[in-house]
Amino acid sequence: MDPYICISKINGLSSLLGFFCGHQSYCGEVNSFRAFQQAKWNIEKYYTVVGLTEQFDEFLFVLQRLIPRYFRNVYQLYQTEGKPHLNKQPDGYAGRIPVPVTLNKLKFLLKYDYELYNFVKKRFYEQYMQLKHRICTSTVLCS
């Protein structure tokens, strides 16, 4: 099977590049440097913050600080109301880990998706640390 079909919308996978790039024809191309550059530009220009699901608590903190009109106290509310355990796998469930050959092929085919993820991750971390530092310098208690 063609690996490009495996990582297409037909099979339920969508590219980060396509989401952030836009609607130009090159935005739908797999592993497109041009789409990668456009996606980075769009994120910088149009997105106040792009969060990461694996850092959801920190994302709520950043939203609360950067867009307080819509997210006032969302971080505290999430902390005090208890965190839902949606999509939690049963104990002992490990899932299927792809073999190294498959992982290497995917990393090659999705090179710019990986780079965009790392770009977003770095940008988010810098935003979070800057906001956290600002809070810590103005209060006694910092976690």
C-alpha positions as CSV (number, residue, x, y, z in Angstrom):
1,M,0.0,0.0,0.0
2,D,1.1,3.5,-0.8
3,P,2.3,5.1,2.5
4,Y,0.9,8.5,1.5
5,I,-2.6,6.9,1.4
6,C,-2.0,5.5,4.9
7,I,-1.4,9.0,6.3
8,S,-4.2,10.7,4.4
9,K,-7.7,12.0,5.4
10,I,-9.1,8.9,3.7
11,N,-7.8,6.9,6.6
12,G,-8.8,9.4,9.3
13,L,-5.4,11.1,9.6
14,S,-5.0,14.7,9.0
15,S,-1.8,16.8,8.9
16,L,-1.0,19.5,11.3
17,L,0.4,21.4,8.3
18,G,-3.0,21.2,6.5
19,F,-4.8,22.6,9.5
20,F,-2.5,25.5,10.1
21,C,-1.4,26.2,6.5
22,G,-4.7,27.2,5.0
23,H,-6.6,26.4,1.8
24,Q,-3.9,26.9,-0.9
25,S,-3.3,23.9,-3.0
26,Y,0.2,23.3,-1.6
27,C,-1.2,23.1,1.9
28,G,-2.6,19.6,1.1
29,E,0.7,18.3,-0.1
30,V,2.5,15.8,2.2
31,N,5.9,16.8,3.5
32,S,5.8,20.2,1.9
33,F,8.3,22.8,3.0
34,R,6.2,25.6,1.6
35,A,3.2,24.4,3.6
36,F,5.4,24.2,6.7
37,Q,6.6,27.7,6.3
38,Q,3.0,29.0,5.7
39,A,1.7,27.1,8.8
40,K,4.4,28.6,11.0
41,W,3.7,32.1,9.6
42,N,-0.1,31.6,10.2
43,I,0.5,30.4,13.8
44,E,2.7,33.4,14.6
45,K,0.3,35.9,13.0
46,Y,-3.2,34.5,13.8
47,Y,-2.9,32.4,16.9
48,T,-2.5,33.9,20.4
49,V,-1.6,30.4,21.7
50,V,-1.6,26.9,20.4
51,G,-1.7,24.4,23.2
52,L,-0.7,20.8,23.6
53,T,-3.0,18.1,24.9
54,E,-0.1,16.5,26.9
55,Q,0.2,19.8,28.8
56,F,-3.4,20.6,29.2
57,D,-3.1,22.2,32.7
58,E,-0.4,24.5,31.5
59,F,-2.6,25.3,28.4
60,L,-5.4,26.4,30.7
61,F,-3.0,28.6,32.7
62,V,-1.8,30.3,29.5
63,L,-5.3,30.8,28.3
64,Q,-6.4,32.3,31.6
65,R,-3.4,34.8,31.5
66,L,-3.5,35.7,27.8
67,I,-7.3,35.8,27.2
68,P,-8.8,36.5,30.6
69,R,-12.0,37.9,29.2
70,Y,-13.0,34.4,28.1
71,F,-11.0,32.2,30.4
72,R,-11.1,33.9,33.8
73,N,-10.4,31.4,36.6
74,V,-10.5,28.4,34.2
75,Y,-7.2,27.0,35.6
76,Q,-8.4,27.2,39.2
77,L,-11.8,25.8,38.3
78,Y,-10.2,22.9,36.5
79,Q,-8.0,22.2,39.5
80,T,-10.7,22.4,42.1
81,E,-13.5,20.6,40.2
82,G,-11.3,17.6,39.6
83,K,-9.8,16.5,36.4
84,P,-11.9,14.3,34.2
85,H,-10.4,11.0,33.1
86,L,-11.8,10.9,29.7
87,N,-10.1,8.6,27.2
88,K,-8.1,7.0,29.9
89,Q,-6.9,3.5,28.9
90,P,-7.6,0.6,31.2
91,D,-4.8,-0.4,33.5
92,G,-2.3,-2.7,31.8
93,Y,-3.3,-1.5,28.3
94,A,-0.2,-0.8,26.4
95,G,-1.6,-0.5,22.8
96,R,0.4,-1.5,19.8
97,I,3.7,0.2,19.3
98,P,4.8,0.4,15.7
99,V,8.0,-1.4,14.7
100,P,11.1,0.9,14.2
101,V,10.9,0.6,10.4
102,T,7.3,1.9,10.4
103,L,8.3,4.7,12.8
104,N,11.2,5.8,10.7
105,K,9.1,5.8,7.6
106,L,6.5,7.9,9.3
107,K,9.1,10.3,10.6
108,F,10.4,10.7,7.1
109,L,6.9,11.1,5.5
110,L,5.8,13.5,8.2
111,K,9.0,15.4,8.6
112,Y,7.5,18.8,8.5
113,D,4.5,17.8,10.7
114,Y,7.1,16.8,13.3
115,E,9.0,20.1,12.8
116,L,5.7,22.1,13.2
117,Y,4.9,20.2,16.3
118,N,8.3,21.0,17.8
119,F,7.9,24.6,16.7
120,V,4.5,24.8,18.5
121,K,5.9,23.0,21.5
122,K,8.8,25.4,21.9
123,R,6.6,28.5,21.4
124,F,4.1,27.2,23.9
125,Y,6.8,26.4,26.5
126,E,8.2,29.9,26.1
127,Q,4.8,31.5,26.5
128,Y,4.1,29.4,29.6
129,M,7.5,30.0,31.2
130,Q,7.2,33.8,30.6
131,L,3.8,34.0,32.1
132,K,4.7,31.7,35.0
133,H,7.8,33.8,35.7
134,R,5.7,36.9,35.7
135,I,3.4,35.4,38.3
136,C,6.2,34.0,40.5
137,T,8.0,37.4,40.7
138,S,4.8,39.1,41.9
139,T,3.8,36.4,44.5
140,V,5.4,34.6,47.3
141,L,4.1,31.1,46.4
142,C,5.1,29.5,43.2
143,S,4.8,25.9,42.2
